[in-house]
Amino acid sequence: MMSAEPAVAATLSEAAREIVDVGRFLSVRNFVPATSGNFSRRLDSRTAAVTRSGVDKGELTESDVLVADIHAPPPKGSSAETPLHLQIYRERPEAQAVLHTHSVMSALLSSMLEAEGEIKLSNFELLKALGNTRTHETTVRIPIFPNDQDIPRLADKVTAVLAQRADLVAYLIAGHGLYAWGRDMAEARRHTVALEHLLTYELEKMKVRR
Ligand SMILES: [Zn+2]
């Protein structure tokens, strides 16, 4: 079920607990292999809790969670991709949690469909798990951005699409992974798991059509 109202701001310790828990949940599903992926939770209108870089996300402790100012450069020790999290908090006031995963399926499908610039997901019951989608009789378009080590340049491309797509709850980076967000940690997690399932379905569909 979707919460009608955005969740209230979290304390650092609440946010850190949510981040540690979601790390375990996503790690056992192999969505964040090795030390990949990063997670964040909004604290208030100006700050967010973000994960430390270089740590296995299934073995996070609360001390691996750092505080970032969403309008400033990311804190020392955080991932180079932290600006992509902070951007979502600036541009989506309702976003309370952002999850970035490096699953096989998100890397593979985004790489295969990079030239198309998006993946279209249609007529699948689980579409109702995404944002405000109320029916499976629809097409959800997830943008695919080219992978780029120049994070500010990548962020500019994301900004342009976020401005045009109020419905967006996720995007893919080609050959790299998924960014998904939600109005609380549970919703961000549901979007991540639902998209993973939908991407798996799309790949299976391609195999059957061959
Ligand atoms: Zn990444």
Boltz pocket constraint, residues with backbone or C-beta under 6 A from the ligand:
constraints:
  - pocket:
      binder: B
      contacts: [[A, 36], [A, 37], [A, 81], [A, 100], [A, 101], [A, 102], [A, 176], [A, 177]]
      max_distance: 6.0
